[in-house]
């Protein structure tokens, strides 16, 4: 098996709904999203999935989220719940979906991975 990946970026604000938590105030992040597809490359194209096809599925979400308040779309906006939201949104649209990683900073994020 081979894995291919495509990365995306978007900027958005959010806040955690935890009273007294430092992140309970509205603040923003430059999010990095990585989508990994697993499979065997097609003999004719040499690809598991064309990166352009991944973009067709993911870009509308990125465009919806970019420069918005994520809490309008996702009830709980921890990295864990954001990556879970992406999984639920993409699982039926990207055959071979293997892994999704969301980073809100260089050192913080969450991963969903197929078992």
HELIX and SHEET records of a PDB file:
HELIX    1   1 UNK A   22  UNK A   24  5                                   3    
HELIX    2   2 UNK A   51  UNK A   65  1                                  15    
HELIX    3   3 UNK A   70  UNK A   72  5                                   3    
HELIX    4   4 UNK A   79  UNK A   90  1                                  12    
SHEET    1   A 5 UNK A  68  UNK A  69  0                                        
SHEET    2   A 5 UNK A   2  UNK A  14  1                                        
SHEET    3   A 5 UNK A  27  UNK A  39 -1                                        
SHEET    4   A 5 UNK A  97  UNK A 103 -1                                        
SHEET    5   A 5 UNK A 109  UNK A 113 -1                                        
END                                                                             
